[in-house]
Amino acid sequence: MKPSASLLRRIAALLVLPLTAVPPSFGWGREGHMMINRLAAESLPADLPAFLHTPQAIDEIEYLGPEPDRWRSPAEPELNAEQAPDHFIDLELATLIGPLPRQRYEYIADLYAAGITHPKQAADLRPEKVGFQPYITSEVWERLKSAMRDYRELSAKHEDTKPVEAAILFYAGWLGHYVGDGSQPLHTTINYNGWANKDNPGNYTTDHQIHSRFETVYVAANIKASDIKPLLPAGRPIGDEWTDYLAYLNHTNSLVEKLYQLDKDHGFDGAGTPEGKQFTEERLAAGAAMLRDLISAAWIKSADPVPEYHRSAPPVKDGAAAPGM
């Protein structure tokens, strides 16, 4: 069914709402992202290709942990504006559309439709305000899986795999950034940098320092990879990447209020508290474990047969013979 003219006019009105600046959010900071990526790379299963286990590969994946944050420079304003919403998703708003569709553009359409049914929240429901975190993660993961499939094919033909190995390392490191963001509760909520809900029964901070205080300043001063490594759970198989990753994000989101309570108890001030340190280490370990499992899943699923591509025949022009006639 085609949308009505009135519906199209209302969507067009939403599209021309003034763009507001996407809130800056920089994941775990340089140190946190590098720890997540390195711990994941060091703990990859032994049955993955040998090149992934070399010191050079581990160093490369570690270096790439903060890479998408390097794209946040004012020197590249268009790049910054385009990819800034990939670092977060405000689940309180995203869930207004119901179950999240798997494809980015369906999600965008659903958000604009939700803006029509929730007119008072239309500005907040703009896609760049709600965020694309699970979408970029899935898209980069599929790039990784595709490159691993190419690696398998080249290896089977005894052809040079060095170029695709470089691509695999880049995709694995790039993926790690977003998986790491997904373990940080403040990247899953409207309360990303101070409690924003009108209801604030816990009297949580509303200042705009909690984000950097927790993920950057506190982590850099107090957290070491050697403290996180023992917390990594055993590897677990990924069933459906999209479903499993959304469950991971929802669990992260369930910890938002706990983070605010720890902050209220000075858990991240200076050296913080033992409870604050444990919470932070567990979140970083969760990111490293999910990244490890997603890289492993990409390798396993890269062996799956590729569905046959059926291209629809072009329409036959009047007076022209159909193919084969």
Secondary structure as UniProt FT lines:
FT   HELIX           5..15
FT   TURN            27..28
FT   HELIX           29..42
FT   TURN            46..47
FT   HELIX           50..53
FT   HELIX           55..63
FT   TURN            64..66
FT   HELIX           67..70
FT   TURN            71..72
FT   TURN            74..75
FT   HELIX           77..83
FT   HELIX           84..87
FT   HELIX           91..94
FT   HELIX           95..97
FT   HELIX           104..117
FT   HELIX           119..121
FT   TURN            122..125
FT   HELIX           127..130
FT   HELIX           133..156
FT   TURN            157..158
FT   HELIX           162..181
FT   TURN            182..183
FT   HELIX           185..187
FT   TURN            192..193
FT   TURN            201..202
FT   HELIX           210..212
FT   HELIX           213..218
FT   HELIX           219..222
FT   HELIX           225..228
FT   HELIX           229..231
FT   HELIX           241..253
FT   TURN            254..255
FT   HELIX           256..264
FT   TURN            265..268
FT   TURN            270..271
FT   HELIX           274..301
FT   TURN            302..303
FT   TURN            318..319
FT   TURN            323..324
//
